[in-house]
Amino acid sequence: MGGKLVVVNLHGGFPSCFVEAAFEHLDAFKALAARNALVYPRAYATSGCAPAALHDVLMDAPLSSMTDAPWHPWAKVRHPARSLFHLLQQHKYRTWAFGAFGLDPTLDPHRNPRAYPLDTRKALQSLGIDEFDSEDAAFTCREAGAHDACVIERAARAIESWGADERHACVLSLLACQDVHKCAWHDDAAHEARVPAVEPKGWMPPGLERADEASVPESVFRDDPRAPGYAGPEGLRRLAMLHDFLKGDAHELPGKERLVRRVAGLHKFAWATLQRLDAHLAPLIKALLEAPDATVVLTSDHALSLYEHGVVCEAPWDAACRTFLAVSTPATRAMPGSAPRMHPTVPLSLACLPTLVLQALKTSADWHVQAPPNGVCVAVSLAPSALCRANVEPRVDAFSLPCFWARFVVPLDDRLHAVVFWWSLDDLVASTIAADSEAEAARAAEGRRRPASHRRADAPLAASMDEWFQLPRQDRAHRCAQRDAWRLPLADDEKLAAAYDLTVDPGELHDLVGAAGDAGWPRGSPGRAVLAAAREAARHHRLLGADVRLLLPEAAHALAPDDVAHCSVQTRPLLLRRAAAATRDVAVQTEAAVHFASPAAPRRAPSRASTPVAARPAAKPAGDAPPAAPAPPAAPAPPAGDAPPAGDAVSAPLAKKKSVVSLESTRHARGRN
């Protein structure tokens, strides 16, 4: 018996403010809703980093097995042996993948890739993918609309070739609204941008001279990290500083009139992008819905904020974490009626997507991540690249900057709450040292000695925090790099940064923690119940009370913005513009993704004052050209005390140096030829 599974993932991001509007006005979404699709408008990503969120969806591994963008050597802390594609292969499905994947850095064309330029179709067979696309757009700076149109066209041709009695499963990863990251606010931003940026005249729709203030979310005005005296987490303020720095924008709060025009234009730009995507996607979705054996899944593995709370991504707000999930199966389409089965108040973690897909295919398998019994959705951001925010001018201490966070959406008593924890690298060290001390005390009470171990998980940090703060910064960074097992400080109420009642405050403007004070909401009856549910979910995912794998670079405190990649637009950890350097043209795409040049090798001119090796003779002039000028007189001899010894002791080193110079000249000549 045949079967078709098509998962459309808007990997480039989907604005959370458009979730409900999409199912009302976009044809692809409306077609799913009209055929009794199961719709979750409150699906939540599992990570603030887009590649890590996709990894959590597709790979059979615990949450946060991937913490950062795949360009970084510290990104993957586990290498799972099984993916969703492997499970589908076990059930006799032929697996396909199209579009932006980004989980295998060997497909990066800016490196020495494993499969390029021969054939990428079989490049991901180790991940269970039988047929891959012609390229991995996650590693290139593609325009989202053109990329998605081509991917949908190729996928449609492949789907048409499937036989009626064959089993096929296909995942399409589209860029969707990724170009929102490129929208700069200043007219001259392109001259200062460190990542690909588009000036307002390139993306602002016409006719917005008098934009309606009522159309702009209230959080845009009331909670911007750029505002003077911002009282929110310092990590959010540094995030806004970093994004402004990358796009060449001034880190300042815009005037209200200009702010309204820009945000209204950003909404129109994002909606126009979705409309263009829908024009290509709707025919494919409608054709699949007419197939009697097709299961269709439409989702986005992470959300985008259109300047709500002054951010676009990588922040623990509902606007930057909430997305959607729609599932249509032959069974749901056979049900009477034509209304979607909406679950507007039920939160769903996208880590449960493989389980839902297997249930839709009427099969099952053991999967690492299961939903906690209390239905809490968890999102964690453990990206070490976030430490570079400390080195945006003016610089701050990277060890004490809160740049890691965890967000829990808790359904309790017919209400939805969100709680957010922020912590720094010092906080992470403190909780890990406390856990090590407890383990050592337990061993001492049992009369056991600590066994000798060379595992990174057992690498010592310090005996106490007092000793930790006495260490030089470089030594602290080195000890962090030697360790890969940590304890998250989620049990510490002091790391609770914010709490919101999403039922009555969907815009997250009234912080229950800040409004109630130290002795208020966290210690009251509702607060204790919500925090207990959040920590129960953290234990379920082994984020609390157990070691969490995390790799840190050797000089984590010194990470600069040009050492890391921050979002899907900056396609590798090198900024677009760096210090000017002489270049030589080459015919391959090299370090700069938009340039066809690489830095020329520096030439070292030998110092005649420091070595007695004779300079290379001048070339013979061609034609009637005048002869070269005579060489300048030799430098005066050094004082007797510094003179080298005479005789054979000098001639042997000279001969060796001459042979080295000759060898280097031969190598340079071969490189030029």
C-alpha positions, 0 to 999 in steps of 0.5 A: 500500500502506498503513502505520501508524507510531505512536511513543509517547514518555514525554516527561515522564520514565521512572524508570530503576529500573523499566525491567526491571519494566515489561516484566514487569508492565505490560500495554503493555510485556508486550504488546510483549515477547510479540510478539517486539519488539526491546527495548533496556533500555539506551537513553541520552538525549543531553542532560540537558535534556528538550527538548534530548533530544527535539530530538536525536531528532526534528530532523536536526541535530548533537547539542546543536543545542538546549542549553536549555529553549525559553523561553530565547532562547539555547536553539537554536543551530541551526535545522534545516530537516528533521525526522523528520516531513519524511522521513515526508512524503517517503515519502507518510505523513500525519504527526500529533503529539499531546501535549507537544511543546515545541520551538516557543515560539510555542505558549506560551499565556503569550506572544502565540502565533502560532496560539492561540486559532484552531487549533493543528492546522496550527501546526507544518506548518513542522516537517513535522507535518500534524495537531497536537494542540489544545494543547502541554502542554509549556508548561502545568502539566498533571497528568500522568495527566489529560493522558495519558488525554486524549491517548491517547483523541484519538490512538485516535480518530484512528488508528481513522479511518485507512483501510486503504490510507493511510499515517499516522505519529503521535508521542504525547508523554506526560507519564508520571512528570513529576509526580515533580518536584512531590513535595516532602519537607517538610509545609509546602513548599507555602508556600515552593515556587517551582514547583508542589509537592505536600506529602507528605500529597498524594503519599505512599501510606498504610502507609509508617510502617515502610518496608523499608530493603532496598527503597531503592537503596544510592546513596540513603544513600551518595552524597547531595550534601546530606551534610556533606563531600560529595566529589563535583563541586560542580556536583552539590551546587549542583544539589541546592541549587537543586532544594531551593530550588525545591520549598521543601525544606530543604537538609539530609540527612534522617534515615535513617528519614525518608529510607527512608519518603520514597524508598519512597513516591516509588517507590510514587507513580511506579509507581502513576503508570505503572500508571494510564498503562498502563491507558489505553495498553495497549488502544491498543498491543494494538490496534496489534499486531493490525494487519498493517501497524503499526510500534510504537515505545515509548520515553522520551527522558529518564530520571528518578532516584528520589532515587538519588545524591540527584537526580531529573534533569539529572545524569550518572548512569546512574539519570538517563540510562538509559531504554529502547527497544522496536520492534515491526514486522510482520516481528518479529511474524511471527517464530516464538516469543513472546519479546522480543529483549532486548539487556540489555548493548548500549547504544543512543543515542536519537539513532539512533531516526530511523535505526531507524524508517526501517529498520523502514519498509524505507527510508533517508535521510541523517541527521545523527546516526549511531552511532559505529563503536565503539558509545559513547553520548554525553550532553552538558549545555550548558545556560546556565541551569545557571549560575543554581546559582551564585546560590542562597544562599550564592552562589559564583562562576559562572565557576568553578562546574563546571556543564557535563558530558559522559557517555560509556557505553563498551562495551569487552571485554564490559564497560560503562564510564561516564566523566564530564567536568565543566567550568566557564565558565572551563574553557570559555574556557581551552580556546577561547583555547588553540584560538584560539592554536593557529590563530593560530600555524598562520597565522603559520607559513604567513605568513598574517594573521588575516582581518578578521571580524565573525562571532560565532565569531571574537569575541575572548575574551582573549590569555591566561587571565591577561588573562582573570582581570584583566577585570571580571566584567561584561566577561567575561560580555559577551565570552562573550555575543559568542562562539558557537563554543567548544571543549569541554575533553574532551581534558583529563584534569583535567576527568575527574570520575568513571569506573565499571565498570557491569558490576560496579557498576551503582549507580555507587558505586565511582569508579575515578578517585577510588579509583586516584588521579592515577596510577591508572586513567586512565593504566592500560591499561583507563583509556586504552582507555576514554578513547580510545574516549570521545574517538573518539566525541566526535570522531565527533559533532564535540564534540572537535577542532571548534567547538561552537555555544553561545549565552550570555546577556549577563549569564550570571554573574548568572543567578538562579533566577527568570530561567530555567526548570529542568525541565518543571514550571516552565513558564516562566522566572518563579517561581511566587511573587515579590515582592508587587505590586498587581494588576488582574484581567484575563480572560487568562492572563498572566505567572503561569501559575496566576494570572489577574492581571498587575501593575498599572502603577505610578502616578507622583505628580509632585513639587511640589518638583521641578516647577512644574506644578500638581496636578490639581484634586480631583473635584467631590464627589457628592451631599451629600458634604462638599467636598474639603479645600483644597490645602496651601500651596505649598512655599517658593521655592527659594534664588536660586541654584537658581531657574529663569530667569523669563519666556518661558524658563519658560513654553515648558517649562511648556506642553510638560510640561502637554501631556505630562501631558495625553497620559499622562492620555488614555492611562491613560483609554483603558486603563481603558475 
